[in-house]
Amino acid sequence: MSAAKPQRAVSGSAADAPAQDLLSQDLLAEVHRLRRDLALAQERIAELEARADVDPLLDVLNRRGFERELTRSLAYFARYGTRAGLIFIDLDGFKPINDIYGHTAGDALLKAVAATLVSRVRASDVVARLGGDEFCVLMWNADEELVAAKAGDIETIIAQARIEFGGAQLSVGASAGGVALRAGITAADLIAEADRAMYARKKEKRA
């Protein structure tokens, strides 16, 4: 009687191959899922950061967003020497609208002013609400003379804007002052300069 042939031992690696393949597939699937979740989270963060720069009522830049945009613009201006200007706008007679008709009417009027500004500037220009009834417009390809002319035009078009509220026709005036961009100044200081130019204009109108 012949001796039984010894059985060949099955290596552990060969026996475990199917399990290892499944584990690798699970790991790859988990990596893909985590990457997808990370990409979605990054998109959401970018969206929230962008919205943090936008006025939620008027859908134009707020002060934070405008100062960031102006800082970038000043860096571009310093490097390339293009012409640009800043117009600061303060509404005249806005507080009585809020006092008499309420904040709903005031908000509607602010929306009308913002829409008017956006519709009357170029696509390259930037409109922002700094807070309350104060607005700014950043103008590109504009020298000091053009900025001054545009400030006067803005006063006119805002005064012509009307809304109907509770059977009444509501409107406000505006005072606008402009300055040209220049190198070696911060965004905050340039806004302050334009603010002073606006108050000089307001004082001139009252004289």
C-alpha positions as CSV (number, residue, x, y, z in Angstrom):
1,M,0.0,0.0,0.0
2,S,1.5,3.2,-1.1
3,A,1.9,6.1,1.4
4,A,-0.5,8.9,1.1
5,K,0.8,12.0,-0.6
6,P,1.3,14.9,1.7
7,Q,-1.1,17.8,1.1
8,R,0.4,21.1,0.1
9,A,-0.1,23.7,2.7
10,V,-2.1,26.7,1.6
11,S,-0.3,29.9,2.3
12,G,-2.0,32.4,4.6
13,S,-1.6,35.2,2.1
14,A,-3.4,33.3,-0.7
15,A,-6.2,32.2,1.6
16,D,-6.7,35.8,2.9
17,A,-6.6,37.4,-0.6
18,P,-10.4,37.8,-1.0
19,A,-10.8,39.4,2.4
20,Q,-7.9,41.7,1.8
21,D,-9.4,42.8,-1.6
22,L,-12.7,43.6,0.1
23,L,-10.9,45.5,2.8
24,S,-9.0,47.5,0.2
25,Q,-12.2,48.3,-1.7
26,D,-13.8,49.4,1.6
27,L,-10.9,51.7,2.4
28,L,-10.9,53.2,-1.1
29,A,-14.6,53.8,-0.9
30,E,-14.1,55.5,2.5
31,V,-11.3,57.7,1.1
32,H,-13.5,58.7,-1.8
33,R,-16.3,59.5,0.5
34,L,-14.1,61.6,2.8
35,R,-12.7,63.5,-0.2
36,R,-16.2,64.2,-1.4
37,D,-17.3,65.4,2.0
38,L,-14.2,67.6,2.3
39,A,-14.8,69.2,-1.1
40,L,-18.4,69.9,-0.2
41,A,-17.4,71.4,3.2
42,Q,-14.8,73.6,1.4
43,E,-17.4,74.8,-1.0
44,R,-19.8,75.6,1.8
45,I,-17.1,77.5,3.7
46,A,-16.2,79.5,0.6
47,E,-19.9,80.3,0.1
48,L,-20.3,81.4,3.7
49,E,-17.1,83.5,3.5
50,A,-18.4,85.2,0.4
51,R,-21.8,85.9,2.0
52,A,-20.1,87.4,5.0
53,D,-18.9,90.1,2.7
54,V,-22.4,90.9,1.3
55,D,-25.1,93.0,2.9
56,P,-28.0,90.6,3.4
57,L,-30.7,93.2,2.7
58,L,-29.3,94.9,-0.4
59,D,-27.2,92.1,-1.9
60,V,-24.2,94.5,-2.4
61,L,-20.9,94.4,-0.6
62,N,-20.9,95.4,3.1
63,R,-18.1,97.4,4.8
64,R,-16.0,94.3,5.5
65,G,-16.3,93.1,1.9
66,F,-15.7,96.6,0.4
67,E,-12.6,97.2,2.5
68,R,-11.2,93.9,1.3
69,E,-12.0,94.8,-2.3
70,L,-10.6,98.3,-1.9
71,T,-7.4,96.9,-0.4
72,R,-6.9,94.7,-3.4
73,S,-7.7,97.6,-5.7
74,L,-5.1,99.8,-4.0
75,A,-2.5,97.1,-4.5
76,Y,-3.5,96.8,-8.2
77,F,-3.4,100.6,-8.5
78,A,0.1,100.8,-6.9
79,R,1.4,98.2,-9.3
80,Y,-0.1,99.3,-12.6
81,G,-0.9,103.0,-12.0
82,T,-4.4,102.9,-13.5
83,R,-6.9,105.6,-12.7
84,A,-9.7,105.0,-10.2
85,G,-11.8,106.9,-7.7
86,L,-14.0,106.4,-4.6
87,I,-17.3,108.1,-4.0
88,F,-18.9,108.2,-0.5
89,I,-22.7,108.7,-0.4
90,D,-24.8,109.7,2.6
91,L,-28.6,109.8,2.2
92,D,-30.4,113.1,3.1
93,G,-33.7,112.9,4.9
94,F,-33.6,109.1,5.5
95,K,-34.1,109.2,9.3
96,P,-37.6,110.8,9.0
97,I,-38.7,108.1,6.7
98,N,-37.9,105.5,9.3
99,D,-39.4,107.6,12.1
100,I,-42.7,108.3,10.2
101,Y,-43.3,105.2,8.1
102,G,-41.2,102.6,10.0
103,H,-38.2,100.4,9.1
104,T,-40.1,98.4,6.5
105,A,-40.4,101.6,4.4
106,G,-36.8,102.5,5.2
107,D,-35.6,99.1,4.0
108,A,-37.6,99.3,0.8
109,L,-36.1,102.7,0.1
110,L,-32.6,101.5,0.8
111,K,-33.3,98.7,-1.7
112,A,-34.4,101.2,-4.3
113,V,-31.3,103.3,-3.7
114,A,-29.0,100.3,-4.0
115,A,-30.7,99.1,-7.2
116,T,-30.5,102.6,-8.7
117,L,-26.8,102.8,-7.9
118,V,-26.0,99.3,-9.4
119,S,-28.0,100.1,-12.5
120,R,-26.2,103.4,-13.1
121,V,-22.6,102.3,-12.7
122,R,-20.4,100.3,-15.1
123,A,-19.9,96.5,-14.7
124,S,-16.3,97.1,-13.5
125,D,-17.4,99.5,-10.7
126,V,-18.3,98.3,-7.2
127,V,-21.2,99.4,-5.1
128,A,-21.3,98.8,-1.3
129,R,-23.3,99.7,1.7
130,L,-21.0,100.7,4.5
131,G,-23.8,100.7,7.1
132,G,-27.0,102.6,7.9
133,D,-27.7,104.9,5.0
134,E,-24.1,105.2,3.8
135,F,-22.9,103.8,0.5
136,C,-19.7,103.8,-1.5
137,V,-18.9,103.4,-5.2
138,L,-15.4,102.3,-6.4
139,M,-14.9,103.6,-10.0
140,W,-12.3,102.3,-12.4
141,N,-10.8,104.2,-15.4
142,A,-11.9,107.5,-13.8
143,D,-9.8,110.6,-13.1
144,E,-10.6,113.1,-10.4
145,E,-12.8,115.2,-12.8
146,L,-14.9,112.2,-13.8
147,V,-15.3,111.1,-10.2
148,A,-16.6,114.5,-9.2
149,A,-19.0,114.5,-12.2
150,K,-20.3,111.0,-11.2
151,A,-20.8,112.1,-7.6
152,G,-23.1,114.9,-8.8
153,D,-24.9,112.5,-11.1
154,I,-25.4,110.1,-8.2
155,E,-27.0,112.8,-6.1
156,T,-29.5,113.5,-9.0
157,I,-30.4,109.9,-9.7
158,I,-31.0,109.0,-6.0
159,A,-33.2,112.1,-5.6
160,Q,-35.3,110.8,-8.5
161,A,-35.8,107.3,-7.1
162,R,-39.2,106.8,-5.7
163,I,-41.1,104.0,-3.9
164,E,-44.8,103.8,-3.0
165,F,-45.6,102.8,0.5
166,G,-48.9,103.0,2.2
167,G,-50.3,105.2,-0.6
168,A,-47.4,107.7,-0.2
169,Q,-44.5,108.4,-2.6
170,L,-41.3,108.2,-0.7
171,S,-37.9,109.5,-1.7
172,V,-34.6,110.7,-0.2
173,G,-31.8,113.1,-1.2
174,A,-28.1,112.3,-1.2
175,S,-24.8,114.0,-0.7
176,A,-21.8,112.5,-2.5
177,G,-18.1,113.3,-2.3
178,G,-15.3,111.7,-4.3
179,V,-11.6,111.3,-4.1
180,A,-9.0,109.7,-6.5
181,L,-7.1,106.6,-5.5
182,R,-3.4,107.1,-4.8
183,A,-0.5,105.0,-3.6
184,G,0.6,104.8,0.0
185,I,-2.9,105.0,1.6
186,T,-4.9,102.3,3.4
187,A,-8.5,101.4,2.4
188,A,-9.8,102.8,5.8
189,D,-8.0,106.1,5.3
190,L,-9.2,106.5,1.7
191,I,-12.8,105.8,2.9
192,A,-12.3,108.4,5.6
193,E,-11.1,110.9,3.0
194,A,-14.1,110.3,0.8
195,D,-16.3,110.6,3.9
196,R,-14.8,114.1,4.5
197,A,-15.4,115.1,0.9
198,M,-19.0,114.0,1.3
199,Y,-19.5,116.1,4.4
200,A,-17.9,119.1,2.7
201,R,-20.5,118.6,-0.1
202,K,-23.3,118.3,2.5
203,K,-22.2,121.5,4.2
204,E,-22.0,123.3,0.8
205,K,-25.6,122.3,0.0
206,R,-26.8,123.7,3.3
207,A,-25.0,127.1,2.9
